[in-house]
Amino acid sequence: MTEYPVSSYAVYVITGTHSTCIQFYEHDKYRGAICFFPNDADLEDAQLDSNGRIILNMRINRLHAVLDIVRNEKPLFLFYDSPNNAGLRTGRETIGEDQLWIT
């Protein structure tokens, strides 16, 4: 399995086929992207390109959920095991981490 820690990201909107993409970086090295397409579009499977970058395709209705994860969760990892088993994941977290407890 190929997996990269994510240390930064960039969001961009382009004309043409892609609606919006999020690029992921491990320090200064571009490691992959999630590209969002219209909800009714046929999506290609995930890819690991010849440069080792992980490319994921999702429906545009998942953009806000993915951005929420990217903005609020740490650590993040981009992974690729096969065309049907690839994605963005968080590390394990302790239940109730960083919560204010009032007694």
C-alpha positions as CSV (number, residue, x, y, z in Angstrom):
1,M,0.0,0.0,0.0
2,T,1.2,3.5,-0.8
3,E,0.5,6.1,1.9
4,Y,1.6,9.7,2.4
5,P,1.2,12.0,5.4
6,V,-0.5,15.3,4.4
7,S,1.1,18.4,5.7
8,S,-0.6,21.0,3.5
9,Y,-3.2,21.4,0.8
10,A,-4.4,23.8,-1.9
11,V,-7.9,24.1,-3.4
12,Y,-8.5,25.2,-6.9
13,V,-11.4,25.6,-9.4
14,I,-10.8,25.1,-13.1
15,T,-12.9,25.2,-16.1
16,G,-13.5,22.1,-18.2
17,T,-14.1,18.6,-16.9
18,H,-13.1,19.2,-13.2
19,S,-15.3,21.3,-10.9
20,T,-12.9,21.6,-8.0
21,C,-9.8,19.9,-6.9
22,I,-7.9,19.6,-3.6
23,Q,-4.1,19.0,-4.0
24,F,-2.2,17.4,-1.1
25,Y,1.4,17.9,-0.2
26,E,3.9,16.2,2.1
27,H,6.0,19.3,2.9
28,D,6.8,20.7,-0.6
29,K,6.2,17.4,-2.5
30,Y,2.9,17.1,-4.4
31,R,1.5,13.7,-3.4
32,G,-2.0,13.6,-5.0
33,A,-5.4,15.1,-5.4
34,I,-9.1,14.6,-5.0
35,C,-11.1,16.0,-8.0
36,F,-14.8,16.6,-7.6
37,F,-17.2,16.0,-10.5
38,P,-20.9,16.7,-11.1
39,N,-23.1,14.3,-9.1
40,D,-24.4,12.6,-12.3
41,A,-20.9,12.1,-13.9
42,D,-19.3,8.7,-14.4
43,L,-16.3,8.5,-12.1
44,E,-13.0,6.8,-12.9
45,D,-11.4,4.6,-10.3
46,A,-8.6,5.9,-8.1
47,Q,-5.2,6.0,-9.7
48,L,-1.5,5.8,-8.7
49,D,0.2,7.6,-11.5
50,S,3.7,7.0,-12.8
51,N,5.1,9.7,-10.4
52,G,3.6,8.0,-7.4
53,R,0.8,10.6,-7.0
54,I,-2.6,9.4,-5.8
55,I,-5.6,10.7,-7.8
56,L,-9.1,10.3,-6.4
57,N,-12.4,11.2,-8.0
58,M,-15.5,12.0,-6.0
59,R,-18.9,13.6,-6.6
60,I,-19.2,17.3,-5.9
61,N,-21.8,16.7,-3.1
62,R,-18.9,15.3,-1.0
63,L,-16.7,18.5,-1.3
64,H,-17.9,20.1,1.9
65,A,-17.4,16.9,4.0
66,V,-13.9,16.4,2.6
67,L,-13.0,20.1,3.2
68,D,-14.2,19.8,6.8
69,I,-12.0,16.8,7.4
70,V,-9.0,18.5,5.7
71,R,-9.4,21.7,7.7
72,N,-10.2,20.1,11.1
73,E,-8.5,16.7,11.5
74,K,-4.9,15.8,12.1
75,P,-3.0,13.8,11.2
76,L,-4.1,13.1,7.7
77,F,-3.0,10.5,5.2
78,L,-3.6,10.0,1.5
79,F,-3.5,6.3,0.7
80,Y,-3.8,3.9,-2.3
81,D,-4.1,0.1,-2.1
82,S,-6.0,-0.6,-5.3
83,P,-8.3,1.3,-7.7
84,N,-11.2,0.5,-5.4
85,N,-9.4,1.0,-2.1
86,A,-8.0,4.5,-1.9
87,G,-8.8,7.6,0.0
88,L,-8.0,10.2,2.6
89,R,-7.9,9.1,6.3
90,T,-7.2,10.5,9.7
91,G,-4.9,9.0,12.3
92,R,-6.4,7.4,15.4
93,E,-7.7,9.8,18.0
94,T,-8.6,9.5,21.6
95,I,-12.3,9.8,22.4
96,G,-13.1,13.2,23.8
97,E,-9.7,14.6,22.7
98,D,-9.4,18.4,23.3
99,Q,-12.9,18.5,24.8
100,L,-13.7,20.9,27.7
101,W,-15.2,18.9,30.6
102,I,-17.3,20.8,33.1
103,T,-18.1,19.0,36.4
